[in-house]
Amino acid sequence: MNRTANRTAEPRITKTLRLAESRWGNPLPRIDLRAPRGTSHRAFAAELHELAAKVERATPEAEGWCVIIDRIGDTEGAVSLELADATAEEAARGMELLKGLVG
């Protein structure tokens, strides 16, 4: 049986860039993702991981932030930057980097 014959079209996943706030009150640059209802949980998980990998690759070595994947449900989640210094300047650099990856 050809496993690729059963593949369906990739779901349309909405990505929204926002500057959130961490539970400690620090700025938290993030991309929220939402997939249409009925999207495979594996396809959505793959999308989150692929986006996180793109963020890691795009992050300059000098930045000390951590890339975090937050799975909210089968069709909702986020990729965010836990900032090292939590300054406004670092948050702005993080938002700029994420802005280039939302498209």
C-alpha positions in Angstrom: 0.0 0.0 0.0 1.3 3.4 -0.9 1.1 5.5 2.2 1.5 8.8 0.4 -1.7 8.2 -1.6 -3.7 8.9 1.6 -2.2 12.3 2.3 -4.6 15.2 2.3 -3.8 18.9 1.6 -2.0 20.7 4.3 -4.5 22.6 6.6 -4.6 26.4 6.6 -3.0 27.4 9.9 -3.5 30.9 11.1 -0.4 32.5 12.6 -0.7 35.7 14.8 2.3 37.6 16.1 1.8 39.3 19.4 3.8 40.6 22.4 2.3 38.7 25.3 3.4 38.8 28.9 4.9 35.8 30.8 3.4 34.7 34.1 6.2 36.7 35.7 5.2 39.9 34.0 8.1 39.8 31.4 7.6 40.6 27.7 7.0 37.4 25.7 7.2 37.6 21.9 5.1 34.9 20.5 3.4 33.5 17.4 0.0 32.0 18.2 -1.1 29.2 15.8 -4.6 28.0 15.2 -5.6 25.2 12.8 -9.1 24.5 11.5 -11.2 22.0 13.3 -10.6 18.5 12.2 -6.9 19.1 11.6 -4.8 16.0 12.5 -3.1 16.6 15.9 0.1 15.2 14.4 0.0 17.7 11.5 -0.5 20.5 13.9 2.3 19.3 16.2 4.6 19.1 13.2 3.7 22.7 12.3 4.6 23.9 15.8 7.9 22.0 15.7 8.8 23.2 12.2 8.1 26.8 13.2 10.2 26.4 16.4 13.1 25.0 14.3 12.9 28.0 12.0 13.0 30.4 15.0 16.0 28.5 16.4 17.8 28.7 13.0 17.1 32.4 12.6 18.2 33.3 16.1 21.6 35.0 16.2 24.2 33.2 18.4 24.5 36.2 20.7 20.8 36.0 21.8 20.3 34.2 25.1 16.5 33.6 24.8 14.9 30.1 24.7 12.4 29.0 22.1 9.3 27.5 23.7 6.5 25.5 22.2 3.2 25.7 24.0 0.6 23.2 23.0 -2.8 24.4 24.1 -4.9 21.7 22.4 -5.1 19.7 19.2 -5.5 22.8 17.1 -4.1 25.6 19.2 -0.6 26.4 20.3 2.2 29.0 20.3 5.9 29.4 19.7 7.4 32.0 22.0 10.7 33.5 23.1 11.5 33.3 26.8 13.8 36.3 27.0 17.1 36.2 28.8 17.2 39.8 30.0 13.5 40.7 29.5 14.4 44.2 28.4 12.3 46.2 25.9 15.2 46.2 23.5 15.5 42.4 23.6 11.7 42.1 23.2 11.9 44.3 20.1 14.6 42.2 18.6 12.6 39.1 19.3 9.4 40.6 17.7 11.4 41.6 14.6 12.8 38.1 14.2 9.3 36.5 14.6 7.7 39.0 12.3 9.9 37.7 9.5 8.7 34.1 10.1 4.9 34.7 10.4 4.3 34.9 6.7 
